Amino acid sequence: MNGKQPVVLENINSKLPMSEPELQPLDNHTKESPKTFKDKATAWARGNLLFILTLVAVALGLIIGVIVQQTAKPYADDLVVVLLKFPGELLLRMLKCLILPLVVASVITGLGAINPKSSGKIGGTAVAYYMSTTVFAVTLGLCLVSAIRPGIGKTYEYDSNSSLDKYKNTNTLDTIMDLIRGAFPANIIQATFGKDYTEITKAEVKGNDGMMRNATKRSVKFNDSGMNMIGVIVFSVICGVVMSFHPKESEPLMKVIQAINDLTMRLVQLVLWYSPIGIMFLIAGQFSGVENFGEMASKLGMYMVTVLTGIAIHFIIVLPSIYLVVTRQNPITFYINMLPALATAFGTDSSSATMPVTLQCVEERNNINRKISRFVIPVGATINMDGTALYEAVACIFIAQTLGRSLTFGEILVTGLTATLAAIGAAGIPSAGLVTMIMVLNAVNLPTDMISVLFTVDWFLDRFRTITNVMGDAIGCAVVEKFCKAELDKMAEEEEFNGQQQPVNDTNIPVTKLSAC
C-alpha cells in the first residue's frame, strides 16, 4: 500500500483479536490486469466459477425436467420424481444440518461484539437501525406479495398427508400464543428438533341442562418434525447481549463460538460447491412432476417481479429517504460514491467479500468516521440483511399461494418475525439466504423441498439482494455517525486530553477479522 503499513480493520467494540486482510486502494491493483480479451474472460470465469456452474445447473435442470415432463404424460410418476430429486435431497439435508451452528454462532458473535460500556449509544443506535430497516423490508415484502399474489392460479399438487394440514384447526390467537410460547422454550436442546403447537379438537359435551353441545378443546402438543428456530434465536440473542456486558469473563467462550462461526461459514461454502449438482436434480425433479409447466413459469415470473419491485422500493426510495431525513444531505452523491462497492457486491454476490471495498467507499469517498464504519460494517454484514429478509418473506407467502394454502394473520405474523430473525443469522456469502429460507418455511409448516422451485431464479435475485444489504450497511454508517456525533467528539477530546492520538491498531482497541468469504 504505497510503502505504508497495512491498514488493520478494527472494531471498537469487538473482543476477539484476529488476523485481517489488507485493504487496497480502489484505484490500484496488486496484480497486473490481463491484457487480452481471452485472459480477461478466463480470469472472470475463474473468479465466478460457482456462479457459472449454478447457471449451467439451472439450465440443465430445466431441460431435463421439461423433457421428462413431456415424455411421461400427463406427468412423471412418483418414482421418477423421487429418483431425480435424490441428489438434490442430499443438498437440502446438508443445508438443514448447518442451520443450527450457523444461526447460533453468527448471532452470538455479532451481538457479543457490541460493548455497551464503552460505546453503548453507538451499538444501540446501530442495532436499532438494523432492526428498523429489516422490519420495514419484511413488511414491504409481505404487503407486495399479498397485493400482487404471484402464486395464485392452479394449485400445485402436494401430498395431503404432509405437514400442510397439521395445523388447519388453529386460529390467529393460538398461532400468536404458540409464537410467544416458542420464544421461551422449556428445553433449549429440545427446541433444536421440535416445537410446541396448539391442537384444537371438536367434541360433544353434556351441558348442565343435560343437552349435548359442540365444544372445542385446546391442547399443547410437541411436534418433532421441525426446529423451533424462534426459540433458538431468542436464546442466542440473549446470550450474545449478556456476553457483551461481561467481555472479560466470556472471552474464552466467545473465542470458541467465533471458531465455530468461521468453521460453519467454510462448511457452507463447501456445500455451495456441491449445490450446482443438487440444484440441477432438484429443479429437474420438481418440474418433471408439474402438470402445467407454462403456468409454473408464469408464476415464477410474477414472483421475480414482486421481489424486484420490493427491492427497488427499498433501495431507491426507503434507504435514500432515511439518509436524507437524518443527515440532511444529498443521497444521490452518497450513492454515486458507493458505486465501486455496489459493483463489487453485484459481481461477487457476497456482502462479506465486498466488505473491504465498502469500508473504503464509506471512509474515503463519503468521509464517515472510521470508528463508526469499523463497527457498523462488520456487524452489519452479519445481522443487517434487508434484501434477504424481504426475499424470504415474499418467497414463503409465494410457496403457500402456489400450494393453495391460505395463511392466517397469525401465520403471516410468524412469517414476518421469522424472516426478520432469519436475516440476522444469514451468512454474507452467495446464496446463503437459501439456508435460512428453510427455517422460515418450517415456521409455518410449509414443505422445504418446494424451495427447489426458487433455485431457478435465486442466482439472479441474490445479486440484487446483496447490493441492497451492502447499501443498507453504508447508510447505517451515516445514520449512526449523525446520531452519535456527541459521543465521537467526546472520544476525540479524551484522546486529546491524554496527549496522544489513538493509533488504528492500538492494543486498547481489539481487532476484528472481516471474513471475506
Buried (B, 14 or more C-beta within 10 A) or exposed (E): EEEEEEBBBBBBBBBBEBEBBEBBEBEEEEEEEEEEEEEEEEEBEEEBEBBBBBBEBBEBBBBBBBEBBEEBEEBBEEEBBEEBBEBBBBBBEBBBEBBBBBBBBBBBBBBBBBBBEBBBEBBBBBBEBBBEBBBBBBBBBBEBBBEBBBBEBEEBEBEEEBBBEBBEBBBEEBBBBBBEBBBEBEEEEBBBEBBBBBBBEEEEEEEEEEEEEEEEEEEEEEBEEBBBBBBBBBBBBEBBBEBBEEBEEBBEEBBEBBEBBBEBBEBBBEBBEEBBBBBBBBBBBBBBBBBBBEBBBEBBEBBBEBBEBBBEBBBEEBBBEBBBEBBEEEBEEBBEBBEBBBEBBBBBBBBBBBBBBBBBBBBBBBEBBBBBBBBBBBBBBBBBBBBBBBBBBBBBBBBBBBBBBEBBEBBBBBBBBBBBBBBBBBBBBBBBBBBBBBBBBBBBBBBBBBBBBBBBBBBEBBBBBBBBBBBBBBBBBBBBBBBBEEBBEEBBEEEEEEEEEBEBBEEEBBBBBBBBB
